[in-house]
Amino acid sequence: MSDKHEVMQDNQALAKAQGFWKQYQKIIIGGIAAVVIGFGGWFAYGEFIVKPKEEKAAEALFKAEEYFRMDSSNLVLNGDGQTRGALYVIKNFGGTKAANLAHYYAGISYLKLGDFNNAVKYLKDFSTDAQQIQLLAYGALGDAYAEQGKTDDAVSYYKKAGSIFEKDDNNSAEYLFRAALLLETKGKTAEALEIFKEIQTKFPKTDKGFQADRYIYRLSIEKNDLGAN
């Protein structure tokens, strides 16, 4: 009886399973198909659209990179008549790695040309996981804002540049130093003093670390003199 009972239970379970499959097979097959098609579509998109676009973008940016290394800012931006520049890559290959890098090249080039509005525009649209490059981009943004007289924005980006990749001690100290100097010129001596102290503590062996001692001494005396009145 026990064996028969188990067989009956197995048959009932099988019948239920078969009934479930008959009832929902279209939905199940459709779901599986959707996943397969979705993966296939994603794969195809990556292989036949994204990858070729990335390759074309990289090819288009190649000459602009050469001009960037040569410090030829106008050629970086607009090309030389035979090859395209960074602005073309940005316009025609949006969303690619090359277009992202082109924003950096364009921003730095505009900064060198004294077009600070466009320097800010393109540098703000650039981002990278390479922290040392991001440090330089933040520092350049600080320079562009400083040239525009936008002190708060400049100090903010100088601080970002000084903190994102402290292994680059010279550049980190440099941009923090610029932030401190800018704050001092605006009469914010207490904030400037704190940054000079930060430079002295974190980057004592850099050129700006040595210079910070003098500023700390002077600002500390001024602070004490003001406090005595």
C-alpha positions in Angstrom: 0.0 0.0 0.0 2.8 2.3 0.8 4.5 1.8 -2.6 1.2 2.3 -4.4 0.5 5.5 -2.3 3.9 6.9 -3.2 3.4 6.1 -6.9 0.0 7.8 -6.8 1.6 10.9 -5.2 4.3 10.9 -7.9 1.7 10.6 -10.6 -0.3 13.4 -9.1 2.8 15.6 -8.8 3.7 14.8 -12.4 0.2 15.6 -13.5 0.3 18.9 -11.7 3.6 19.7 -13.2 2.4 18.8 -16.7 -0.7 20.9 -16.1 1.4 23.8 -14.9 3.6 23.6 -18.0 0.5 23.4 -20.3 -1.0 26.4 -18.6 2.1 28.6 -18.5 4.4 27.3 -21.2 3.8 30.3 -23.5 4.7 32.7 -20.6 7.8 30.6 -19.6 9.0 30.2 -23.2 8.4 33.9 -23.7 10.3 34.8 -20.6 13.3 32.6 -21.6 13.2 34.0 -25.1 13.1 37.6 -23.7 16.2 36.9 -21.6 18.1 35.2 -24.5 17.1 37.9 -27.0 17.9 40.6 -24.4 21.4 39.2 -23.9 21.8 38.6 -27.6 20.7 42.2 -28.2 23.1 43.5 -25.6 25.9 41.4 -27.0 25.2 42.6 -30.5 24.9 46.2 -29.4 28.3 45.9 -27.7 30.0 44.1 -30.6 28.5 45.8 -33.6 27.6 49.3 -32.4 29.6 50.3 -29.3 32.9 48.6 -30.2 33.1 50.0 -33.7 32.0 53.4 -32.4 34.7 53.4 -29.8 37.3 52.4 -32.4 36.2 55.2 -34.8 36.2 57.7 -31.9 39.8 56.6 -30.9 41.0 56.9 -34.5 39.4 60.4 -34.8 41.1 61.5 -31.5 44.5 60.1 -32.3 45.9 63.2 -34.1 44.4 65.6 -31.5 46.3 63.6 -28.8 49.5 64.2 -30.8 48.8 68.0 -31.0 47.9 68.0 -27.3 51.4 66.6 -26.5 52.8 69.3 -28.8 50.9 72.0 -27.0 49.1 73.1 -30.1 45.8 74.1 -28.6 44.0 75.3 -31.7 44.9 72.2 -33.6 43.8 70.1 -30.6 40.4 71.7 -30.8 39.7 71.9 -34.5 42.1 69.6 -36.3 44.5 70.6 -39.1 42.1 70.4 -42.1 43.0 66.8 -42.9 42.3 65.3 -39.5 39.6 66.1 -36.9 40.0 67.7 -33.6 38.6 67.1 -30.1 35.5 69.1 -30.7 34.5 66.9 -33.6 35.0 63.7 -31.5 32.8 65.2 -28.7 30.1 66.1 -31.1 30.0 62.9 -33.1 31.0 60.2 -30.7 29.2 61.1 -27.5 29.2 58.4 -24.8 32.6 56.9 -25.9 35.7 56.8 -23.8 37.5 58.8 -26.5 34.8 61.6 -26.3 35.2 61.7 -22.5 39.0 62.2 -22.9 38.4 64.7 -25.7 36.6 66.8 -23.0 39.8 66.9 -21.0 41.9 67.9 -24.1 39.4 70.6 -25.1 39.1 72.0 -21.5 42.9 72.2 -21.1 43.3 73.7 -24.5 40.7 76.4 -23.9 42.3 77.2 -20.6 45.7 77.7 -22.4 43.9 79.9 -24.9 42.4 82.1 -22.2 38.8 81.0 -23.0 37.9 80.3 -19.4 34.1 79.8 -20.0 34.7 77.0 -22.4 37.5 75.6 -20.2 35.0 75.2 -17.4 32.3 73.8 -19.8 34.4 71.0 -21.1 36.4 70.1 -18.0 33.2 69.8 -15.9 32.0 67.1 -18.4 35.2 65.1 -18.0 35.6 62.4 -15.4 37.9 59.4 -15.0 38.8 56.7 -12.5 42.5 57.6 -13.1 42.9 59.7 -10.0 46.1 61.5 -11.0 44.4 62.7 -14.2 41.3 63.7 -12.3 43.6 65.7 -10.0 44.9 67.7 -12.9 41.4 68.3 -14.3 40.2 69.6 -10.9 43.2 71.8 -10.7 42.6 73.2 -14.1 39.0 73.9 -13.2 40.3 75.8 -10.2 42.5 77.8 -12.4 39.7 78.6 -14.8 37.3 79.7 -12.0 40.1 81.8 -10.4 40.6 83.6 -13.7 36.9 84.3 -13.8 37.1 85.8 -10.3 34.9 83.0 -8.9 36.8 82.5 -5.7 34.6 80.0 -4.0 34.4 77.7 -7.0 38.2 78.0 -7.5 39.0 77.1 -3.9 36.5 74.2 -4.0 38.2 72.6 -7.0 41.7 73.4 -5.7 40.8 71.5 -2.5 39.5 68.6 -4.6 42.7 68.5 -6.6 44.7 68.5 -3.4 42.9 65.6 -1.8 41.9 63.2 -4.5 45.4 61.6 -5.0 47.8 62.5 -2.3 50.4 60.1 -3.6 51.1 62.8 -6.1 52.5 65.0 -3.3 53.9 67.8 -5.5 50.7 68.5 -7.4 48.5 68.0 -4.3 50.6 70.5 -2.4 50.6 72.9 -5.3 46.8 73.1 -5.7 46.2 73.3 -1.9 48.8 76.2 -1.9 46.8 78.0 -4.6 43.7 77.6 -2.6 45.4 79.1 0.5 46.8 82.0 -1.4 43.5 82.8 -3.0 41.7 82.7 0.4 44.4 85.0 1.8 43.9 87.5 -1.0 40.2 87.6 -0.2 40.9 88.2 3.5 40.0 84.7 4.7 43.2 84.3 6.6 41.9 81.8 9.1 40.9 79.4 6.3 44.2 80.1 4.5 46.2 79.3 7.6 44.5 76.0 8.1 45.3 74.9 4.5 48.9 76.0 4.9 49.1 73.9 8.0 47.6 71.0 6.1 50.3 71.3 3.4 53.0 71.4 6.1 51.7 68.3 7.8 50.9 66.2 4.7 53.5 67.3 2.2 56.5 68.5 4.3 59.1 67.5 1.8 57.6 69.3 -1.2 58.6 72.8 -2.3 55.2 74.1 -1.2 55.6 72.3 2.1 58.8 74.3 2.8 57.1 77.5 1.7 54.1 76.9 3.9 56.2 77.4 7.0 56.8 81.0 6.2 53.1 81.7 5.5 52.1 79.9 8.7 54.5 82.0 10.7 53.3 85.3 9.2 49.6 84.5 9.4 49.9 83.2 12.9 51.6 86.5 14.0 48.9 88.6 12.2 46.2 86.5 13.9 47.8 87.0 17.3 48.2 90.7 16.7 44.6 91.1 15.6 43.5 89.1 18.7 45.4 91.4 21.0 43.6 94.5 19.8 
